[in-house]
Amino acid sequence: MLGWTLMFLVIAVIAGLFGFTGIAGAAAGIAKIIFFIFIVLLVISLVANAIRGKAPRA
């Protein structure tokens, strides 16, 4: 999921450099949404693992 976020961020930067501000804004918005979804899923996963009491694998 972070890979998608980085891809949209790169698209936003490249589009911004070439002057496509609409595309850059849309790509940055998508990257932001995907990043926050990743953070929410990460927190849910950490809480679920803490509740189950299993130690993370190394």
PDB file as gemmi writes it, atoms N, CA and C in Angstrom:
CRYST1    1.000    1.000    1.000  90.00  90.00  90.00 P 1                      
ATOM      1  N   MET A   1       0.826  -1.186   0.000  1.00  0.00           N  
ATOM      2  CA  MET A   1       0.000   0.000   0.000  1.00  0.00           C  
ATOM      3  C   MET A   1       0.873   1.253   0.000  1.00  0.00           C  
ATOM      4  N   LEU A   2       1.986   1.174   0.685  1.00  0.00           N  
ATOM      5  CA  LEU A   2       2.885   2.325   0.658  1.00  0.00           C  
ATOM      6  C   LEU A   2       3.496   2.505  -0.725  1.00  0.00           C  
ATOM      7  N   GLY A   3       3.626   1.424  -1.457  1.00  0.00           N  
ATOM      8  CA  GLY A   3       4.123   1.520  -2.821  1.00  0.00           C  
ATOM      9  C   GLY A   3       3.195   2.352  -3.703  1.00  0.00           C  
ATOM     10  N   TRP A   4       1.889   2.131  -3.550  1.00  0.00           N  
ATOM     11  CA  TRP A   4       0.911   2.928  -4.298  1.00  0.00           C  
ATOM     12  C   TRP A   4       1.001   4.391  -3.895  1.00  0.00           C  
ATOM     13  N   THR A   5       1.161   4.640  -2.600  1.00  0.00           N  
ATOM     14  CA  THR A   5       1.262   6.018  -2.121  1.00  0.00           C  
ATOM     15  C   THR A   5       2.471   6.715  -2.739  1.00  0.00           C  
ATOM     16  N   LEU A   6       3.608   6.034  -2.733  1.00  0.00           N  
ATOM     17  CA  LEU A   6       4.809   6.630  -3.310  1.00  0.00           C  
ATOM     18  C   LEU A   6       4.658   6.847  -4.812  1.00  0.00           C  
ATOM     19  N   MET A   7       3.979   5.922  -5.502  1.00  0.00           N  
ATOM     20  CA  MET A   7       3.770   6.079  -6.936  1.00  0.00           C  
ATOM     21  C   MET A   7       2.937   7.324  -7.232  1.00  0.00           C  
ATOM     22  N   PHE A   8       1.843   7.511  -6.495  1.00  0.00           N  
ATOM     23  CA  PHE A   8       1.011   8.690  -6.714  1.00  0.00           C  
ATOM     24  C   PHE A   8       1.740   9.968  -6.322  1.00  0.00           C  
ATOM     25  N   LEU A   9       2.593   9.901  -5.312  1.00  0.00           N  
ATOM     26  CA  LEU A   9       3.372  11.067  -4.919  1.00  0.00           C  
ATOM     27  C   LEU A   9       4.355  11.460  -6.015  1.00  0.00           C  
ATOM     28  N   VAL A  10       5.005  10.472  -6.616  1.00  0.00           N  
ATOM     29  CA  VAL A  10       5.934  10.745  -7.717  1.00  0.00           C  
ATOM     30  C   VAL A  10       5.180  11.322  -8.917  1.00  0.00           C  
ATOM     31  N   ILE A  11       4.013  10.769  -9.208  1.00  0.00           N  
ATOM     32  CA  ILE A  11       3.193  11.301 -10.303  1.00  0.00           C  
ATOM     33  C   ILE A  11       2.827  12.749 -10.025  1.00  0.00           C  
ATOM     34  N   ALA A  12       2.468  13.054  -8.779  1.00  0.00           N  
ATOM     35  CA  ALA A  12       2.104  14.428  -8.426  1.00  0.00           C  
ATOM     36  C   ALA A  12       3.284  15.371  -8.600  1.00  0.00           C  
ATOM     37  N   VAL A  13       4.468  14.955  -8.183  1.00  0.00           N  
ATOM     38  CA  VAL A  13       5.641  15.817  -8.296  1.00  0.00           C  
ATOM     39  C   VAL A  13       5.996  16.044  -9.768  1.00  0.00           C  
ATOM     40  N   ILE A  14       5.981  14.984 -10.556  1.00  0.00           N  
ATOM     41  CA  ILE A  14       6.319  15.116 -11.980  1.00  0.00           C  
ATOM     42  C   ILE A  14       5.284  15.984 -12.693  1.00  0.00           C  
ATOM     43  N   ALA A  15       4.022  15.758 -12.412  1.00  0.00           N  
ATOM     44  CA  ALA A  15       2.965  16.562 -13.039  1.00  0.00           C  
ATOM     45  C   ALA A  15       3.080  18.021 -12.613  1.00  0.00           C  
ATOM     46  N   GLY A  16       3.431  18.258 -11.365  1.00  0.00           N  
ATOM     47  CA  GLY A  16       3.619  19.628 -10.896  1.00  0.00           C  
ATOM     48  C   GLY A  16       4.784  20.315 -11.573  1.00  0.00           C  
ATOM     49  N   LEU A  17       5.852  19.580 -11.808  1.00  0.00           N  
ATOM     50  CA  LEU A  17       7.015  20.158 -12.492  1.00  0.00           C  
ATOM     51  C   LEU A  17       6.694  20.549 -13.934  1.00  0.00           C  
ATOM     52  N   PHE A  18       5.830  19.765 -14.581  1.00  0.00           N  
ATOM     53  CA  PHE A  18       5.467  20.060 -15.960  1.00  0.00           C  
ATOM     54  C   PHE A  18       4.290  21.029 -16.064  1.00  0.00           C  
ATOM     55  N   GLY A  19       3.737  21.464 -14.949  1.00  0.00           N  
ATOM     56  CA  GLY A  19       2.679  22.460 -14.963  1.00  0.00           C  
ATOM     57  C   GLY A  19       1.269  21.919 -15.003  1.00  0.00           C  
ATOM     58  N   PHE A  20       1.106  20.619 -14.874  1.00  0.00           N  
ATOM     59  CA  PHE A  20      -0.235  20.032 -14.848  1.00  0.00           C  
ATOM     60  C   PHE A  20      -0.750  20.056 -13.409  1.00  0.00           C  
ATOM     61  N   THR A  21      -1.185  21.224 -12.973  1.00  0.00           N  
ATOM     62  CA  THR A  21      -1.544  21.378 -11.561  1.00  0.00           C  
ATOM     63  C   THR A  21      -2.788  20.582 -11.185  1.00  0.00           C  
ATOM     64  N   GLY A  22      -3.725  20.408 -12.105  1.00  0.00           N  
ATOM     65  CA  GLY A  22      -4.925  19.633 -11.797  1.00  0.00           C  
ATOM     66  C   GLY A  22      -4.594  18.176 -11.541  1.00  0.00           C  
ATOM     67  N   ILE A  23      -3.759  17.613 -12.397  1.00  0.00           N  
ATOM     68  CA  ILE A  23      -3.357  16.221 -12.225  1.00  0.00           C  
ATOM     69  C   ILE A  23      -2.504  16.077 -10.971  1.00  0.00           C  
ATOM     70  N   ALA A  24      -1.631  17.055 -10.743  1.00  0.00           N  
ATOM     71  CA  ALA A  24      -0.765  17.003  -9.560  1.00  0.00           C  
ATOM     72  C   ALA A  24      -1.598  17.046  -8.284  1.00  0.00           C  
ATOM     73  N   GLY A  25      -2.596  17.898  -8.248  1.00  0.00           N  
ATOM     74  CA  GLY A  25      -3.455  17.993  -7.070  1.00  0.00           C  
ATOM     75  C   GLY A  25      -4.252  16.723  -6.833  1.00  0.00           C  
ATOM     76  N   ALA A  26      -4.762  16.151  -7.922  1.00  0.00           N  
ATOM     77  CA  ALA A  26      -5.531  14.915  -7.791  1.00  0.00           C  
ATOM     78  C   ALA A  26      -4.650  13.768  -7.324  1.00  0.00           C  
ATOM     79  N   ALA A  27      -3.453  13.649  -7.894  1.00  0.00           N  
ATOM     80  CA  ALA A  27      -2.547  12.571  -7.492  1.00  0.00           C  
ATOM     81  C   ALA A  27      -2.099  12.739  -6.047  1.00  0.00           C  
ATOM     82  N   ALA A  28      -1.848  13.972  -5.642  1.00  0.00           N  
ATOM     83  CA  ALA A  28      -1.466  14.216  -4.246  1.00  0.00           C  
ATOM     84  C   ALA A  28      -2.616  13.879  -3.300  1.00  0.00           C  
ATOM     85  N   GLY A  29      -3.831  14.201  -3.696  1.00  0.00           N  
ATOM     86  CA  GLY A  29      -4.996  13.857  -2.877  1.00  0.00           C  
ATOM     87  C   GLY A  29      -5.174  12.363  -2.734  1.00  0.00           C  
ATOM     88  N   ILE A  30      -5.005  11.638  -3.830  1.00  0.00           N  
ATOM     89  CA  ILE A  30      -5.110  10.180  -3.784  1.00  0.00           C  
ATOM     90  C   ILE A  30      -4.019   9.599  -2.903  1.00  0.00           C  
ATOM     91  N   ALA A  31      -2.795  10.123  -3.034  1.00  0.00           N  
ATOM     92  CA  ALA A  31      -1.687   9.638  -2.205  1.00  0.00           C  
ATOM     93  C   ALA A  31      -1.974   9.868  -0.724  1.00  0.00           C  
ATOM     94  N   LYS A  32      -2.557  11.007  -0.411  1.00  0.00           N  
ATOM     95  CA  LYS A  32      -2.877  11.313   0.987  1.00  0.00           C  
ATOM     96  C   LYS A  32      -3.930  10.355   1.535  1.00  0.00           C  
ATOM     97  N   ILE A  33      -4.959  10.086   0.750  1.00  0.00           N  
ATOM     98  CA  ILE A  33      -6.020   9.175   1.182  1.00  0.00           C  
ATOM     99  C   ILE A  33      -5.474   7.772   1.410  1.00  0.00           C  
ATOM    100  N   ILE A  34      -4.681   7.272   0.460  1.00  0.00           N  
ATOM    101  CA  ILE A  34      -4.115   5.929   0.600  1.00  0.00           C  
ATOM    102  C   ILE A  34      -3.198   5.852   1.811  1.00  0.00           C  
ATOM    103  N   PHE A  35      -2.431   6.922   2.059  1.00  0.00           N  
ATOM    104  CA  PHE A  35      -1.535   6.932   3.217  1.00  0.00           C  
ATOM    105  C   PHE A  35      -2.326   6.850   4.518  1.00  0.00           C  
ATOM    106  N   PHE A  36      -3.416   7.607   4.629  1.00  0.00           N  
ATOM    107  CA  PHE A  36      -4.207   7.562   5.856  1.00  0.00           C  
ATOM    108  C   PHE A  36      -4.910   6.221   6.031  1.00  0.00           C  
ATOM    109  N   ILE A  37      -5.332   5.604   4.933  1.00  0.00           N  
ATOM    110  CA  ILE A  37      -5.897   4.258   5.030  1.00  0.00           C  
ATOM    111  C   ILE A  37      -4.847   3.291   5.554  1.00  0.00           C  
ATOM    112  N   PHE A  38      -3.607   3.419   5.058  1.00  0.00           N  
ATOM    113  CA  PHE A  38      -2.508   2.577   5.544  1.00  0.00           C  
ATOM    114  C   PHE A  38      -2.298   2.774   7.042  1.00  0.00           C  
ATOM    115  N   ILE A  39      -2.301   4.015   7.506  1.00  0.00           N  
ATOM    116  CA  ILE A  39      -2.090   4.287   8.932  1.00  0.00           C  
ATOM    117  C   ILE A  39      -3.200   3.657   9.765  1.00  0.00           C  
ATOM    118  N   VAL A  40      -4.452   3.775   9.327  1.00  0.00           N  
ATOM    119  CA  VAL A  40      -5.583   3.196  10.052  1.00  0.00           C  
ATOM    120  C   VAL A  40      -5.453   1.680  10.121  1.00  0.00           C  
ATOM    121  N   LEU A  41      -5.117   1.048   9.000  1.00  0.00           N  
ATOM    122  CA  LEU A  41      -4.964  -0.405   8.997  1.00  0.00           C  
ATOM    123  C   LEU A  41      -3.782  -0.842   9.862  1.00  0.00           C  
ATOM    124  N   LEU A  42      -2.714  -0.059   9.883  1.00  0.00           N  
ATOM    125  CA  LEU A  42      -1.571  -0.364  10.737  1.00  0.00           C  
ATOM    126  C   LEU A  42      -1.962  -0.331  12.210  1.00  0.00           C  
ATOM    127  N   VAL A  43      -2.695   0.689  12.611  1.00  0.00           N  
ATOM    128  CA  VAL A  43      -3.119   0.807  14.013  1.00  0.00           C  
ATOM    129  C   VAL A  43      -4.055  -0.339  14.382  1.00  0.00           C  
ATOM    130  N   ILE A  44      -4.983  -0.680  13.493  1.00  0.00           N  
ATOM    131  CA  ILE A  44      -5.899  -1.789  13.762  1.00  0.00           C  
ATOM    132  C   ILE A  44      -5.112  -3.086  13.923  1.00  0.00           C  
ATOM    133  N   SER A  45      -4.142  -3.291  13.065  1.00  0.00           N  
ATOM    134  CA  SER A  45      -3.326  -4.499  13.149  1.00  0.00           C  
ATOM    135  C   SER A  45      -2.530  -4.551  14.453  1.00  0.00           C  
ATOM    136  N   LEU A  46      -1.951  -3.445  14.837  1.00  0.00           N  
ATOM    137  CA  LEU A  46      -1.178  -3.411  16.083  1.00  0.00           C  
ATOM    138  C   LEU A  46      -2.063  -3.658  17.301  1.00  0.00           C  
ATOM    139  N   VAL A  47      -3.248  -3.076  17.318  1.00  0.00           N  
ATOM    140  CA  VAL A  47      -4.170  -3.275  18.438  1.00  0.00           C  
ATOM    141  C   VAL A  47      -4.645  -4.720  18.482  1.00  0.00           C  
ATOM    142  N   ALA A  48      -4.956  -5.291  17.323  1.00  0.00           N  
ATOM    143  CA  ALA A  48      -5.416  -6.682  17.282  1.00  0.00           C  
ATOM    144  C   ALA A  48      -4.329  -7.629  17.787  1.00  0.00           C  
ATOM    145  N   ASN A  49      -3.080  -7.385  17.394  1.00  0.00           N  
ATOM    146  CA  ASN A  49      -1.982  -8.216  17.863  1.00  0.00           C  
ATOM    147  C   ASN A  49      -1.750  -8.048  19.367  1.00  0.00           C  
ATOM    148  N   ALA A  50      -1.928  -6.836  19.870  1.00  0.00           N  
ATOM    149  CA  ALA A  50      -1.747  -6.591  21.304  1.00  0.00           C  
ATOM    150  C   ALA A  50      -2.837  -7.287  22.110  1.00  0.00           C  
ATOM    151  N   ILE A  51      -4.053  -7.295  21.593  1.00  0.00           N  
ATOM    152  CA  ILE A  51      -5.170  -7.937  22.296  1.00  0.00           C  
ATOM    153  C   ILE A  51      -4.992  -9.452  22.320  1.00  0.00           C  
ATOM    154  N   ARG A  52      -4.544 -10.024  21.203  1.00  0.00           N  
ATOM    155  CA  ARG A  52      -4.322 -11.467  21.150  1.00  0.00           C  
ATOM    156  C   ARG A  52      -3.145 -11.902  22.008  1.00  0.00           C  
ATOM    157  N   GLY A  53      -2.226 -11.011  22.276  1.00  0.00           N  
ATOM    158  CA  GLY A  53      -1.097 -11.324  23.134  1.00  0.00           C  
ATOM    159  C   GLY A  53       0.033 -12.058  22.457  1.00  0.00           C  
ATOM    160  N   LYS A  54       0.028 -12.106  21.155  1.00  0.00           N  
ATOM    161  CA  LYS A  54       1.108 -12.775  20.437  1.00  0.00           C  
ATOM    162  C   LYS A  54       2.266 -11.799  20.224  1.00  0.00           C  
ATOM    163  N   ALA A  55       3.462 -12.323  20.398  1.00  0.00           N  
ATOM    164  CA  ALA A  55       4.637 -11.494  20.145  1.00  0.00           C  
ATOM    165  C   ALA A  55       4.883 -11.434  18.638  1.00  0.00           C  
ATOM    166  N   PRO A  56       5.326 -10.277  18.157  1.00  0.00           N  
ATOM    167  CA  PRO A  56       5.614 -10.187  16.716  1.00  0.00           C  
ATOM    168  C   PRO A  56       6.799 -11.072  16.338  1.00  0.00           C  
ATOM    169  N   ARG A  57       6.732 -11.640  15.139  1.00  0.00           N  
ATOM    170  CA  ARG A  57       7.801 -12.518  14.671  1.00  0.00           C  
ATOM    171  C   ARG A  57       8.977 -11.684  14.206  1.00  0.00           C  
ATOM    172  N   ALA A  58      10.162 -12.206  14.476  1.00  0.00           N  
ATOM    173  CA  ALA A  58      11.365 -11.482  14.084  1.00  0.00           C  
ATOM    174  C   ALA A  58      11.834 -11.882  12.709  1.00  0.00           C  
TER     175      ALA A  58                                                      
END                                                                             
